[in-house]
Amino acid sequence: KQATLHLERSFRSFAVLPAQQQMALFCILQKILFDEELLRALEQVCDDVAGGLWSSQAILAMEELTGSQQQDLTAFLKLVGYRVQGEHPGPQDEVSNQKLFATAYFLVSALAEMPDNATVFLGTCCKLHVIPSLCHLLHALSDDSVCDFQDPTLAPLRDTERFGIVQRLFASADIALERMQFSAKATILKDSCMFPLILCITLSGLYTLSKEHEEHLCQSEVHATSQD
């Protein structure tokens, strides 16, 4: 729970962005989650920007991207406080909003540390609009290893197919998630702490960006579910 509160503070720079900018960032991140090459290039560029020195690896990573990937990478950097003067980012550019860029770099680094296929499962969860439910689930499980599945906030996860995807996401982070009749139980695999923490970081960042939009969708779904 302490980690959750700390993460809320860590992503404050995202929370205070205009709604339109939040959604633009969230939409680009969804693309990045399904594109490992783009994620690796973005991580390399962010590493170099943070270090204040562009390396040959970053330039090469940029050059190997398609035009569409370069556009997404450039758009992302512009949205997180990096002033791009030319068509593509380079050594001549500079950070105009240090706090916002640092927050984005924190999230990108966490995404890049996720194990194989985990980002794809995470991207699928974004498309299914269950990020608020996953954050609520993690928060509930941090109090106790078992949580009440009758909780209205978890309604979107009652669907068997959705829960299966969530199970696979959690499993990739070394968390065994088991569904019982009216509850869910989570067990962190022995000696594992890094991947569960990375999952918390990525979910918290994505939730902060999509909070208002996603909560509205989830409330609509809860209402629809209660009518079925």
Summary of the structure (lengths in Angstrom):
residues: 228
radius of gyration: 18.2
end to end distance: 34.0
largest distance: 58.1
contacts: 717
relative contact order: 0.15
helix: 69%
strand: 8%
